[in-house]
Amino acid sequence: QNALTYKEVFPYVMDNKMWLGYNSGGQIFLVPESFSKNNAFIGEDGKKYAKFGNICWYTNLDISIRHEKLILYRKYNIFIFYIKKYKTYNLYTNIE
């Protein structure tokens, strides 16, 4: 999810042209036989796989999860923002 903070990516998110997709988190991928990291294993089909954590998909497809209500636990206060309670990114006034 660090890519969201990249100056080349963040404008797409801000303009609502890109958002997070489904199934973020640890994912398993088919890897070549020459892959030699510790996270590799042989599946039941005899092929080599590896599990990678922190995988995040981005999309511009309209998915239902985008329209679910977000339950907030803190109100945004513009005055608190200016005393550095919230972080800023690339000169945008966003809340982490």
Helices and strands as residue ranges (DSSP letters): G 2-5, H 10-14, E 19-20, E 25-30, E 40-42, E 48-55, E 58-59, G 64-67, H 78-82
